[in-house]
Amino acid sequence: MKFLIQRVKAAKVQVDNKIVGKIDNGFLVFIGVTHTDNREIADYLVKKLVNLRIFEDDNGRMNLSLKDVRGSLLLVSQFTLYANCSSGNRPDFIEAAKPEFANELYEYIVSECKEKVDCVETGVFGADMKVDLINDGPVTIMLEK
């Protein structure tokens, strides 16, 4: 499982020109699921995500968590995090989980995040999404297990 985290000042996701998720200060998180993932792995990464200290404190040091700054989450499924480009120029997605399995874990991650963070927005699993964001930093972190 991979979480690609971007610290943002604002982010939104649109499907068919309609905003389906929108946040201000917080994390935009792209979530990739592979065949061997499970809820235990999801729990580990969710705990890391909500406690990750990458917001600046009064001294300008990355020392504050999402909870500390009352930040929001925008969670977006993205199977392309498991793209394999090692052979040729067209990526394969063999390591990406099948949609039914990936969606089940994605929905579990969303529900777990909603228990820990006040504002959680999402994209639409499997949809053609347009994502807009204002990076803060920029700060981009990959969490994986």
Backbone as CSV, one residue per row, in Angstrom:
resi,resn,N_x,N_y,N_z,CA_x,CA_y,CA_z,C_x,C_y,C_z
1,MET,0.848,-1.174,0.000,0.000,0.000,0.000,0.891,1.233,0.000
2,LYS,0.468,2.221,-0.758,1.218,3.463,-0.841,0.281,4.640,-0.598
3,PHE,0.752,5.582,0.204,0.086,6.874,0.392,1.060,7.940,-0.100
4,LEU,0.711,8.643,-1.152,1.497,9.777,-1.612,0.825,11.019,-1.032
5,ILE,1.522,11.665,-0.107,0.948,12.767,0.673,1.517,14.087,0.183
6,GLN,0.636,15.020,-0.107,1.066,16.367,-0.441,0.448,17.330,0.567
7,ARG,1.319,18.099,1.221,0.833,19.127,2.127,0.303,20.261,1.270
8,VAL,-0.945,20.674,1.516,-1.580,21.659,0.647,-2.194,22.807,1.451
9,LYS,-2.265,23.951,0.784,-3.041,25.089,1.300,-4.504,24.913,0.926
10,ALA,-4.744,24.248,-0.217,-6.099,23.953,-0.684,-6.008,22.874,-1.748
11,ALA,-7.072,22.079,-1.872,-7.141,21.064,-2.922,-8.599,20.735,-3.183
12,LYS,-8.863,20.330,-4.422,-10.218,19.892,-4.757,-10.133,18.843,-5.851
13,VAL,-11.155,18.020,-5.918,-11.253,16.999,-6.956,-12.621,17.120,-7.607
14,GLN,-12.606,17.036,-8.948,-13.839,17.158,-9.721,-14.069,15.896,-10.549
15,VAL,-15.332,15.562,-10.694,-15.763,14.494,-11.585,-16.888,15.074,-12.431
16,ASP,-16.766,14.970,-13.740,-17.769,15.538,-14.662,-18.046,17.011,-14.363
17,ASN,-16.976,17.773,-14.130,-17.039,19.210,-13.859,-17.790,19.576,-12.584
18,LYS,-17.974,18.627,-11.676,-18.612,18.888,-10.379,-17.604,18.594,-9.283
19,ILE,-17.480,19.522,-8.339,-16.573,19.316,-7.214,-17.172,18.241,-6.304
20,VAL,-16.404,17.158,-6.084,-16.865,16.074,-5.221,-16.121,16.053,-3.889
21,GLY,-15.001,16.748,-3.810,-14.234,16.848,-2.577,-13.396,18.111,-2.601
22,LYS,-13.337,18.800,-1.452,-12.604,20.062,-1.395,-12.141,20.303,0.035
23,ILE,-10.863,20.690,0.182,-10.335,21.015,1.502,-9.510,22.292,1.431
24,ASP,-9.287,22.861,2.597,-8.308,23.923,2.739,-7.061,23.276,3.347
25,ASN,-6.398,23.913,4.240,-5.159,23.440,4.845,-5.218,21.961,5.238
26,GLY,-4.260,21.175,4.751,-4.216,19.770,5.121,-3.389,18.944,4.172
27,PHE,-3.824,17.691,3.989,-3.125,16.742,3.124,-4.028,16.285,1.990
28,LEU,-3.492,16.317,0.787,-4.064,15.595,-0.338,-3.317,14.273,-0.371
29,VAL,-4.056,13.161,-0.299,-3.422,11.850,-0.212,-3.903,10.973,-1.365
30,PHE,-2.959,10.571,-2.207,-3.245,9.610,-3.266,-2.951,8.226,-2.695
31,ILE,-3.897,7.309,-2.864,-3.810,5.994,-2.234,-3.746,4.909,-3.299
32,GLY,-2.680,4.111,-3.240,-2.524,2.971,-4.132,-2.549,1.686,-3.336
33,VAL,-3.256,0.684,-3.878,-3.411,-0.606,-3.195,-2.873,-1.704,-4.102
34,THR,-2.137,-2.642,-3.505,-1.646,-3.806,-4.233,-2.309,-5.071,-3.696
35,HIS,-2.048,-6.210,-4.337,-2.740,-7.469,-4.057,-2.574,-7.974,-2.630
36,THR,-1.431,-7.721,-2.034,-1.121,-8.287,-0.722,-1.502,-7.380,0.438
37,ASP,-2.132,-6.265,0.165,-2.507,-5.340,1.234,-3.678,-5.882,2.043
38,ASN,-3.806,-5.345,3.270,-4.899,-5.747,4.157,-5.192,-4.626,5.143
39,ARG,-6.164,-4.850,6.016,-6.565,-3.817,6.980,-5.458,-3.497,7.975
40,GLU,-4.658,-4.455,8.318,-3.548,-4.208,9.248,-2.572,-3.195,8.645
41,ILE,-2.249,-3.355,7.384,-1.371,-2.410,6.691,-2.044,-1.048,6.606
42,ALA,-3.330,-1.038,6.282,-4.079,0.223,6.208,-4.063,0.936,7.556
43,ASP,-4.290,0.199,8.639,-4.289,0.795,9.980,-2.940,1.441,10.294
44,TYR,-1.859,0.740,9.951,-0.512,1.264,10.183,-0.311,2.585,9.442
45,LEU,-0.695,2.621,8.162,-0.478,3.828,7.360,-1.404,4.966,7.775
46,VAL,-2.628,4.668,8.159,-3.542,5.713,8.630,-2.991,6.345,9.906
47,LYS,-2.493,5.519,10.809,-1.902,6.049,12.049,-0.718,6.947,11.732
48,LYS,0.151,6.507,10.823,1.301,7.323,10.403,0.824,8.633,9.785
49,LEU,-0.171,8.541,8.918,-0.690,9.707,8.205,-1.186,10.785,9.164
50,VAL,-2.046,10.428,10.076,-2.648,11.452,10.941,-1.679,11.991,11.983
51,ASN,-0.595,11.260,12.230,0.406,11.720,13.208,1.677,12.264,12.571
52,LEU,1.751,12.238,11.240,2.934,12.713,10.533,3.161,14.201,10.824
53,ARG,4.336,14.532,11.315,4.639,15.913,11.726,5.379,16.647,10.612
54,ILE,4.614,17.197,9.674,5.232,17.905,8.554,4.666,19.316,8.375
55,PHE,3.954,19.806,9.381,3.541,21.211,9.378,4.514,21.990,10.253
56,GLU,4.760,23.235,9.875,5.747,24.034,10.583,5.214,24.572,11.903
57,ASP,6.088,24.559,12.906,5.767,25.165,14.194,6.168,26.641,14.169
58,ASP,6.112,27.306,15.299,6.445,28.741,15.380,7.898,29.042,15.034
59,ASN,8.743,28.025,15.090,10.152,28.190,14.764,10.476,27.806,13.320
60,GLY,9.447,27.500,12.534,9.660,27.147,11.139,10.135,25.720,10.921
61,ARG,10.062,24.897,11.955,10.484,23.489,11.851,9.270,22.604,11.607
62,MET,9.448,21.561,10.800,8.380,20.582,10.605,8.227,19.800,11.897
63,ASN,7.216,20.174,12.675,7.081,19.598,14.004,5.627,19.379,14.401
64,LEU,4.680,19.779,13.555,3.267,19.683,13.906,2.548,18.682,12.999
65,SER,1.595,17.979,13.592,0.820,16.979,12.852,-0.461,17.592,12.298
66,LEU,-1.148,16.815,11.502,-2.445,17.207,10.958,-3.407,17.568,12.086
67,LYS,-3.404,16.763,13.138,-4.261,17.034,14.298,-3.894,18.357,14.959
68,ASP,-2.583,18.619,15.089,-2.116,19.837,15.755,-2.605,21.099,15.054
69,VAL,-2.702,21.051,13.724,-3.090,22.241,12.962,-4.560,22.200,12.541
70,ARG,-5.269,21.169,13.037,-6.684,20.965,12.676,-6.860,20.950,11.159
71,GLY,-5.977,20.208,10.513,-6.000,20.105,9.061,-7.032,19.109,8.565
72,SER,-7.258,19.157,7.284,-8.230,18.294,6.619,-7.524,17.283,5.727
73,LEU,-8.274,16.269,5.316,-7.766,15.261,4.396,-8.626,15.216,3.140
74,LEU,-7.975,15.098,1.989,-8.646,14.794,0.734,-8.017,13.499,0.237
75,LEU,-8.793,12.408,0.251,-8.298,11.082,-0.091,-8.747,10.704,-1.491
76,VAL,-7.776,10.328,-2.334,-8.054,10.028,-3.735,-7.407,8.690,-4.087
77,SER,-8.197,7.761,-4.589,-7.642,6.475,-5.013,-6.834,6.677,-6.294
78,GLN,-5.684,5.989,-6.381,-4.847,6.150,-7.563,-4.035,4.887,-7.814
79,PHE,-4.566,4.013,-8.663,-3.892,2.753,-8.957,-2.565,2.972,-9.675
80,THR,-2.390,4.127,-10.311,-1.156,4.368,-11.063,0.072,4.509,-10.162
81,LEU,-0.111,4.571,-8.854,1.041,4.547,-7.950,1.787,3.224,-8.059
82,TYR,1.124,2.212,-8.596,1.766,0.917,-8.793,2.172,0.676,-10.244
83,ALA,2.397,1.745,-10.973,2.874,1.617,-12.351,4.286,1.039,-12.359
84,ASN,4.527,0.119,-13.274,5.859,-0.438,-13.464,6.342,0.018,-14.837
85,CYS,7.388,0.820,-14.839,7.927,1.379,-16.091,9.306,0.812,-16.405
86,SER,9.636,-0.333,-15.838,10.986,-0.880,-15.996,11.243,-1.473,-17.374
87,SER,10.194,-1.798,-18.100,10.373,-2.405,-19.418,9.554,-1.627,-20.439
88,GLY,10.211,-1.092,-21.432,9.512,-0.343,-22.466,9.073,1.028,-21.984
89,ASN,8.201,1.643,-22.763,7.750,3.000,-22.458,6.302,3.084,-22.012
90,ARG,5.612,1.955,-22.049,4.229,1.939,-21.590,4.191,1.223,-20.243
91,PRO,3.723,1.888,-19.193,3.698,1.244,-17.877,2.698,0.093,-17.829
92,ASP,3.025,-0.898,-16.997,2.031,-1.922,-16.709,1.563,-1.722,-15.265
93,PHE,0.409,-2.245,-14.964,-0.199,-2.051,-13.648,-0.497,-3.394,-12.986
94,ILE,0.356,-4.370,-13.245,0.173,-5.712,-12.722,0.159,-5.718,-11.197
95,GLU,0.930,-4.830,-10.581,1.000,-4.793,-9.118,-0.184,-4.078,-8.470
96,ALA,-0.978,-3.368,-9.246,-2.169,-2.704,-8.696,-3.230,-3.755,-8.412
97,ALA,-3.918,-3.616,-7.281,-4.963,-4.560,-6.905,-6.158,-4.446,-7.847
98,LYS,-6.918,-5.527,-7.938,-8.160,-5.515,-8.710,-9.105,-4.478,-8.103
99,PRO,-9.924,-3.831,-8.927,-10.774,-2.734,-8.442,-11.654,-3.078,-7.239
100,GLU,-12.272,-4.239,-7.220,-13.165,-4.579,-6.108,-12.403,-4.632,-4.787
101,PHE,-11.255,-5.274,-4.806,-10.423,-5.397,-3.612,-9.884,-4.033,-3.193
102,ALA,-9.386,-3.269,-4.162,-8.823,-1.949,-3.872,-9.886,-1.015,-3.304
103,ASN,-11.087,-1.042,-3.864,-12.152,-0.173,-3.385,-12.543,-0.519,-1.947
104,GLU,-12.580,-1.799,-1.634,-12.916,-2.211,-0.268,-11.914,-1.640,0.731
105,LEU,-10.625,-1.738,0.417,-9.603,-1.190,1.316,-9.623,0.336,1.325
106,TYR,-9.852,0.945,0.174,-9.953,2.407,0.100,-11.087,2.895,0.997
107,GLU,-12.250,2.273,0.910,-13.393,2.671,1.742,-13.094,2.457,3.224
108,TYR,-12.365,1.398,3.538,-11.959,1.160,4.922,-11.045,2.288,5.400
109,ILE,-10.092,2.676,4.575,-9.175,3.768,4.923,-9.955,5.059,5.157
110,VAL,-10.900,5.353,4.291,-11.732,6.558,4.446,-12.455,6.516,5.787
111,SER,-13.072,5.388,6.117,-13.821,5.296,7.376,-12.908,5.444,8.590
112,GLU,-11.716,4.859,8.530,-10.769,4.988,9.641,-10.292,6.433,9.794
113,CYS,-10.045,7.099,8.685,-9.618,8.500,8.740,-10.727,9.383,9.322
114,LYS,-11.962,9.100,8.971,-13.085,9.895,9.475,-13.244,9.771,10.986
115,GLU,-12.771,8.669,11.552,-12.807,8.506,13.010,-11.723,9.324,13.699
116,LYS,-10.695,9.723,12.942,-9.536,10.377,13.548,-9.369,11.842,13.163
117,VAL,-10.009,12.255,12.078,-9.844,13.612,11.558,-11.227,14.221,11.343
118,ASP,-11.388,15.481,11.748,-12.700,16.126,11.663,-13.219,16.282,10.239
119,CYS,-12.351,16.685,9.319,-12.791,16.933,7.943,-12.066,16.007,6.985
120,VAL,-12.813,15.047,6.402,-12.264,14.117,5.421,-13.143,14.172,4.179
121,GLU,-12.537,14.514,3.064,-13.227,14.546,1.777,-12.592,13.477,0.891
122,THR,-13.293,13.100,-0.175,-12.785,12.044,-1.043,-13.034,12.366,-2.510
123,GLY,-12.329,11.622,-3.335,-12.640,11.575,-4.749,-13.694,10.503,-4.955
124,VAL,-13.825,10.031,-6.197,-14.765,8.956,-6.527,-13.949,7.797,-7.081
125,PHE,-13.986,6.668,-6.399,-13.181,5.520,-6.786,-13.476,5.136,-8.240
126,GLY,-12.410,4.991,-9.015,-12.521,4.533,-10.393,-12.962,5.578,-11.400
127,ALA,-13.282,6.781,-10.943,-13.754,7.831,-11.853,-12.583,8.547,-12.506
128,ASP,-12.874,9.233,-13.601,-11.911,10.126,-14.232,-11.971,11.428,-13.442
129,MET,-10.968,11.658,-12.619,-10.973,12.802,-11.704,-9.985,13.867,-12.157
130,LYS,-10.355,15.100,-11.914,-9.470,16.242,-12.130,-9.136,16.804,-10.757
131,VAL,-7.843,16.867,-10.457,-7.403,17.300,-9.141,-6.658,18.621,-9.265
132,ASP,-7.087,19.594,-8.481,-6.410,20.888,-8.390,-5.863,21.026,-6.978
133,LEU,-4.648,21.579,-6.867,-4.085,21.774,-5.542,-3.145,22.961,-5.518
134,ILE,-3.027,23.528,-4.334,-2.012,24.537,-4.068,-1.067,23.903,-3.056
135,ASN,0.111,23.506,-3.555,1.110,22.887,-2.695,1.561,23.863,-1.622
136,ASP,1.852,23.318,-0.450,2.384,24.107,0.647,3.814,23.648,0.856
137,GLY,4.751,24.396,0.334,6.158,24.046,0.496,6.933,24.141,-0.803
138,PRO,6.825,23.203,-1.688,6.011,21.986,-1.627,6.610,20.928,-0.705
139,VAL,5.716,20.170,-0.088,6.110,19.038,0.728,5.354,17.831,0.208
140,THR,6.083,16.818,-0.249,5.497,15.583,-0.754,6.211,14.409,-0.104
141,ILE,5.440,13.529,0.510,5.999,12.383,1.256,5.333,11.106,0.751
142,MET,6.122,10.062,0.545,5.571,8.749,0.207,5.642,7.856,1.437
143,LEU,4.482,7.381,1.854,4.423,6.366,2.914,4.055,5.057,2.252
144,GLU,4.763,3.992,2.603,4.392,2.688,2.065,4.767,1.589,3.045
145,LYS,4.057,0.505,2.923,4.312,-0.659,3.777,4.009,-1.895,2.978
